Amino acid sequence: MLPIEIRKEIIALINREVVPAMGCTEPVAVSLCTAKAVEILGGEPQNIEVRLSPNVLKNAMGVGIPGTGMIGLPIAVALGAIVGKSEYMLEVLKDTTPEAVQKGRAMIDEGRIKVGLNEGACDMLYIEVEARSGNGTAVAVIEGAHTNFVYLQKNDDLLLDSRGASGSAAGGAKDIELTLQRVWEFATESPVEELAFILEARNLNKAVAEESLKGEWGHCLGRIISGDARNKVFGDTTFARMVSYTSAACDARMGGAKIPVMSNSGSGNQGIASTLPVVVYAEESNADEEKLIRALTLSHLTVIYIKQSLGRLSALCGCVVASTGSSCGIAYLMGGGYNEVAMAVKNMVANLTGVICDGAKPSCSLKLATAVSTALLSAVMAMEHRCVTSLEGIVDDDVDKSIRNLTSIGSQGMQHTDKMILSIMTNK
């Protein structure tokens, strides 16, 4: 068992990365930054100017904003100024009302909100909000992580400047270095009472899936799979329920449902895809609560580990990372040990590497459905001791090197792809 000091560091890391979020985290982070700037300003702004890194803009263009029935950044900015409270963090818009939405529409119509690119942003995740009124100007900057404020200024008074500070982008402390072996040891050997908090991910994400299955959200993929298509094509199977629940939760989140989900590493869809396949498989296989807790911990911490080298935002779709985590959790629930989990990871790397992120939008549910299918396939193969070898593609004998190969492609190799995606999206 890992020493208690190491376990405490990992628990703190999970608690930083696995948090509730309402709405897509990129526009919500813009709302959060706006709320902070307005709070510093100390009154209603006359004008708000927002400058974003390309990846933030890409992920905020086509997604629904909770409680509004609207899509995109202007209403997210307006509501951040009107009802946003920075203390709510990624639930900053939970006080949204119809009256606030109407007032936000008026702000947009009056031309008081401007949103543009900051091409010179050093970090993939960069949000700068400048709020102006007759009383002065306030500036707030988030960088590196969705809730990480690095710069605050009111008029000529500098309140915070930690730009370029070393350490974790999530708040200054250096994250503990992980390996898949360390992730495995923590998830399977730690006292279960230390890990039980992860069940809140099940509670939140299962609730949003079940609510989605009752309504009309996004492309209704979850309902399609669980309806007539299940009986005619998919059958009444564990596989169908895993895909249905995961895609349903994404349907609601991308459609702008005013329901919180448990996110992972700044992404609600990553939180959904690293939770619900594991939860459904555990329920279908009658796993006890301890097995579920350990499987969820293994899944979520694997995602955090992979994101340490991939970064918050990239051209690589988060479904790749999240479903790799859930494949580990599923393999564990199937009775697999560390070797089988490592095989599942290699199978995932061999299959899903290269799936592009072309922004947050309702059709993300399609990618999550594909990713869940691959997660289950990879776990089943691993349990049969069938694993892609180092003679094939980018897979290495060392599972951690295989992960690095995946993240190098996503963070470095696909940079030109990222620019091409944004160019296509902004010129349609």
N, C-alpha and C positions, 0 to 999 in steps of 0.2 A: 504494500500500500504506500502511496506517496506520502511524504511527511506533511503534517498538518499545515505548516507554513505554505507549502506549495498548493495544497488544496484550497486554502483561504484565498490565495492569489487567483486561482482559476475560477473560484466561485465569484469573486469580485469582477473578474473579466466577463463571465457570463451575465452577471447582473447589469453590467454596462451595455452589453451588446444585445441582450434579449429583453426588449422593453415594449410596452404597449404603444401603438401608433394608430391614429385615426386618419385614414386617407393615404394616398401615395406619398411617400416620405420626401420626395424632392419638392413638390409644390408646398407641402406642409412645412418643410424646413424654410422655404421662402416666407411663408406666413409667420413662422416663428421669428425669423430675422426682422421682419417688418414690425411685429409686435414689440420687439425689444427696442427698435429704433424709435417707435412712437412713444414708448414708455420713457425713454431718455429725453425725448423732445418735451414731454410733459403736457401735451395738448393735441388736438386734432390737427393733422398736417394738411396743408393746402395742396402740396404736391409730393409724390413719392417716385423716386427713380431707383430702379433695380438693375444691377449688373451681375451677370451670371456666367459661370464657365459653361462651355458648350455641352458637357455631359448633363449638367443640371437642367439646362434648357431642353435638351432632348427628352429627358424623362418627365418633363412637366407640361409638354405641349398638348398631349391628347388624352389626358386622364381626367375623370370626373372629380370634382371637389365636394367633399361630404356636405350634405344638407343643402345643396344649392341647385341641383339639376343643371349645372353649368360645367364647362370644360375649360381648363387652361389656367394660366398664371394671373391674369388681371384680377379675377374674382378672389383668388387665393391671397393676393397682396391686399386687396381692399378689406377683406374680412380680417386679415391679420391686424390691420390698422383699427378696425371698428370694434371687434369683439375678442381679438387675440390676447392671451395672457401668456407671457413667456414662461411662467412657472409651470404651465401645463406641458411644456416641452413638445413632444410629437403628438400630443392631443390638444394642441393650441387652439383648434377651432371647435372644440366641443360645446362652446356656448353659442354657436351659430343659431340664429332665429330667422324666420321669414322676413322680419323687419330689417334685420342686418343685411340680408341678401339684397333687399330692395335698395337700401342705402348704398351698398357696394356697387350695384348696377349704375346708380346715379354718379358715383365717383368715376366709374369707367367712362360713362357717356360724356362727362364733363372734361375728359382728357387729363385728369389729375394723376394718372398712373402711367409711367413709362417703363418698359422692360427691354433690356438689350443685352448683348454679349459683352463679356470681358475676355477678349481673346488672349490677353496677357496673363491670365490667371495661371499660377504655377501648379495648383492642385486641381485634380479632376472635379473636386467638389468645392466650389467657391460661390458664395452668395454675398453680395454687398447691397445694402439698402440705405439710401439717403432720404430722410424725411425732412421736409422744409415747411416752415410756417412763418408768420410775422414775428414770432419770438426767437427765431434762429433756425439752426440746422442740427440734426443728429444723424450719426452714421453708425451702423452695426455691420459686422462682417462675421460670417460663419465660414470655416474652412476645415477640410480634412474629414470631418464627421458631421452628421446632420444637426447636432445640437452643440457643436463646439465653437463657441464665440471666441474669436481671437483679437477683435478690435472693436472698441466702443469709444465714441467721441461725441461731445456736445459743444457746439460752437468751437471755441479754441481750447476747451478743456479735454485732455486725453484721459479717458477713464480706464482703458485697458489696451495693451498692445503686446500680444504674445505671438505675433506672426513670426514664423520661422523657428519657433521654439522646438527643441528636440523632444522626443518621446512620443507617446501615443497621440494620435490626432483626436482621440475621444476625450482628452482632457488633461494631458500632461504626463501621466504616469506611464512608464515603459511597460508595455504588455509583456507578460510572461511568454517565453518562447515555447512553442508546442511542437510535438511530433505526433504522428498517428499513434505510436506506441504509448506516449504519455496521455493522449486523449483517451485511449482504450483503458489504461490503468485507472485513470480518474473516474471514468464512467462506470466501470465494472467493479471497482474495489472500494471506493469511498463509502463511508457509512450512508445508508440510503436516506436517513433523515436529513443529511446535509444537502441532498439533491432534490428533495420533494418539492421545492419551490417551482421546479420546471413544469409541474402539472398545470400551472396557470396558463402556460402556452396551449395545452390541450383544451382547457376550459374556454379561453377566448376564441381560438381558431375553429373549434368545433361549433361553437355558438354561431359564428358568422356564416359558416357553411350551411348549417341547418336553416338559418334565416334566409339565406340566398335561395335555397331550394324551394321556398314558398313564394318567391317573388319574381320580378322581371329585372334582372341585372345583367348588364353587359350583353354577351352573346348567349347567355343562358346555357352554357356548355354543360355545367353540372346537371341541370335539369334534363337536358337532351340525353345525356349518358344514363341517367337514372330512370328515364321514361321508357317509351316504346322501344327506343334503340337498345336499351339494356336487354329487353326480352328477345328482340329479333337478332341482335348482332353480338352484344357483349355477354349476355347471359346474366343470371343472378349470381355473381361471383364476388369474391374478395377483391379481385383486380378491378372490377367495374366500380365497386364502392370506393376504393382508394382514389381512383381517377375522378369520380364524380364529386366526392367531398372536396378534394383539393382544388379542382377547377371551379367549383361553386363558390368557394371562399374567395377565389381570385375574381370571379365575376362580380361579386358584391363590392369588393374593395376597389377595383378599377372602375366600376360603375358609379362610385361616389356615395356608397352607403355610409350612413352616419353611425358606424359600428366599429369599435376598436378591434384590432388584431394584434397578436404578439409578433413583433418583428424580430429579425436577426441581422446584425451588422448593418443596420440602417435601412433594411428593406422588409416591407410587410410581406411581399410575395416570397421572399426567402424564408421568412418565419413560417408562412403557411406551408410551403413545400417541404420544410424540414420537420414539420409537426404532423400534419394530417395523414400522410401515408403510413407513418409509424403508428399513430393512434388507431386508425382503422384496422391495420393488420393485427395489432395487439388485441383489439376487441374481437375480431373474427377468429383469432386463434386461442381465445380465452386465456391470454397471458395475465398473470397476477399484476398487482399495482407496482410491486418492486421492479419487475421486468420492464414494465412500461416506463417507469421513471428512469431506469438506466438506459433504455433504448433511446428515449427522448434526449437525455443528456449527451449520449454518444453522437446522435444526429446533430444537435445544435452546436456542440463544441467542435465537431469536425468542420462544420460550415465556418465557424469563427477562425479555426486554424487555416483553412484554405484562403479565407479573405485576408489574412495577415500578409500574404505575399501577392495576392491579386489586387488589393486596394478596394476602396469603397465603390467606385464607379469605373466601368471599362466598356469595351465593345463586346465583352463576353456576357451573355445573358445570365442573370443570377440563378435561373432555374438549373443551370449546370452544377453550380456549387451546392445549392440547397438539396437537390435530388441525390447528389453524392452522399451528403449527410444522411438522408433518409434511407438510402440503400444500405449504409452501415447499420443503422438502427434495425432495419428489417432483417438483415443477415443475423444480427444478434438475437432477435426474437425467434428466428428459425433454428436457433441452437448453435449458431456459429461462434467460433472463437476468434482470436486476433487474426489468424492466418486467413480465415474466410472473409473477414471484414476487409483486410488488405486486398484480397482478390476482388471483392466487389468494387473497391475504389479503382483498381486498375481497369476493370471492365467498363466503368463509367468514363474514365479518361479516354479509353479507346473509342467510345461511342459518341459522346455528346460534345466533345471539344470542338469549338468553332461556332456554336450556335450564337448568332448575333443578338445584341440588344439594340432594338430600333425604337427605344422609348417605352415609357409606361403607357398602357392603353388597354382597352377591354380584351383585345386578342391575346394578351399575355396568358390568358387561361388556356389557350391552345398549346403554348409552349410548356406550361406546367403539366398539362395532360401527357404530352410526349415525354417529359422528364420523369414523371412518376412511373410511366410504363417501363422506361429504361431502368429506373431504380429497382423495380421488382425483378426484371429480367436479369440484371447484374447480380442481385442477391441470390436468385435461384441458381444461376450458373456457378457462383462461388460455392454454394452448398454442394454442388456436384463436383467441386474441385476443377472446374473449367475456368481458366483464366487466360486473358490475353498476355502474351509473353513479350520479352524485351526484343525479340526478333521482329516485332510488328509495330510499325509506326512510332509514336512518341512515348509508348509505355517503356518503363525501365524496370529492372529487377527490384530496385529499391522503390518502395511505394511512395516515400516522401519525395524522391526525385521525380517520380511520375507526376505528383501533384505540382512540383515546381515547373515541370515542363508545361503542364496545363496553364498555370498562372502566368508564365513567361509569354506564352502565346497571347493570352488575354490582355495582359498589361502592356506588352511591348510590341509583339508581332502584329497585333490588330489595330495599331494606332491609325494607320492610313484608312483602314476599314471604318473606324469610328468617324473620321472626318467625312468620308464618302456618305455614310449613313445620314449624318446631320445635314449635309449638302442636299441630299435627295429629299429629306423631310421638309426642309425650309424652302425648297423651290418648287414644290408641287402646286 
